[in-house]
Amino acid sequence: MTESITARVTGQVQGVGFRWTTARELERLRVDGAAGNLADGSVRVTATGARDSLLALVDWLDGPDTPGRVRGVDVTWGSPREAPEIRRLMQKTSIRPGGGFCEQLARRCGPHRTGPA
């Protein structure tokens, strides 16, 4: 059964690669969703998929492998009827799963370089 969640992640979660890493985790879990910065310094994650995958996502959001310092994760569960809203939010998000995270990043930022240019 498909369900949806909206999670507000608080702490030091902006400017640390949190959204990019979340996009990778969404791909890994095969969950549709997106992550976006909020004006108060938190990040909103919206996702739709199988309940087990969403539970794994919530565990990951509050786990030791997320970048930054997560202080809290507030989760609101929704119904599959909310999936169109999540898709609309994904269209506004510059980096999201579904076309390959690395390919999207390369198109947005250009080739990866190390050291001085």
C-alpha positions in Angstrom: 0.0 0.0 0.0 1.3 3.5 -0.9 1.4 6.1 1.8 3.0 9.5 2.2 4.9 11.5 4.8 6.0 15.0 5.4 9.0 15.3 7.7 10.5 18.5 9.2 14.1 18.0 10.1 15.6 20.5 12.6 19.1 21.1 13.7 22.2 22.0 11.6 20.8 20.6 8.4 21.3 23.4 5.8 24.6 23.9 4.0 25.9 20.4 4.8 24.7 18.4 1.9 21.6 17.2 3.6 19.2 17.6 0.6 21.6 15.9 -1.8 22.2 13.0 0.6 18.5 12.7 1.2 17.9 12.5 -2.6 20.3 9.6 -2.8 18.6 7.8 0.1 15.2 8.3 -1.6 16.6 6.7 -4.7 18.1 3.8 -2.7 14.8 3.2 -1.0 12.9 3.5 -4.3 10.7 6.2 -2.8 9.3 9.3 -4.6 10.0 12.5 -2.8 12.0 15.7 -2.4 13.8 17.7 0.2 13.8 21.5 0.5 15.2 24.1 2.8 12.8 26.1 5.0 13.3 29.8 6.0 13.7 28.8 9.7 16.8 26.7 8.9 15.1 23.3 8.9 14.5 21.0 5.9 11.2 19.6 4.7 11.2 16.1 3.3 8.1 14.8 1.4 7.9 11.3 0.2 5.5 8.7 -1.0 5.9 4.9 -1.3 5.6 1.7 0.6 5.2 2.0 4.3 8.3 -0.1 5.1 10.4 2.1 2.8 9.0 5.3 4.5 9.7 3.9 7.9 13.3 3.2 6.8 13.5 6.8 5.5 12.4 8.2 8.8 14.9 6.0 10.7 17.6 7.2 8.3 16.6 10.9 8.7 17.2 10.6 12.5 20.1 8.2 12.2 23.9 8.6 12.5 24.5 8.6 8.7 22.7 11.9 7.9 24.9 14.9 7.3 24.9 17.8 9.7 23.5 17.6 13.2 19.9 16.5 13.4 18.1 17.7 16.5 14.6 16.4 15.7 12.4 14.9 13.0 8.7 15.6 13.1 6.8 13.3 10.8 3.2 13.7 9.6 1.7 10.6 7.8 -0.7 11.1 5.0 -2.6 9.1 2.5 -1.9 8.3 -1.2 -4.3 11.1 -2.1 -1.4 13.5 -1.2 0.9 12.0 -3.8 0.1 14.7 -6.4 1.2 17.4 -4.0 4.4 15.6 -3.4 5.0 15.3 -7.2 4.3 19.1 -7.5 6.9 19.8 -4.8 9.4 17.5 -6.6 9.0 19.6 -9.7 10.1 22.7 -7.7 13.1 20.9 -6.2 16.3 21.2 -8.2 17.8 17.9 -7.1 15.5 14.9 -6.7 15.5 11.1 -7.4 14.3 9.7 -10.7 16.8 10.6 -13.5 19.9 9.7 -11.5 21.2 11.8 -8.7 24.7 12.1 -10.2 23.5 13.0 -13.6 21.3 15.8 -12.2 24.2 17.1 -10.1 26.6 17.0 -13.1 24.0 19.0 -15.2 23.6 21.5 -12.5 27.2 22.0 -11.3 29.3 20.7 -14.2 32.1 18.1 -14.0 33.5 17.3 -10.6 36.9 18.8 -10.0 39.4 18.3 -7.3 42.2 20.7 -6.4 42.7 24.2 -7.8 41.1 25.0 -11.1 
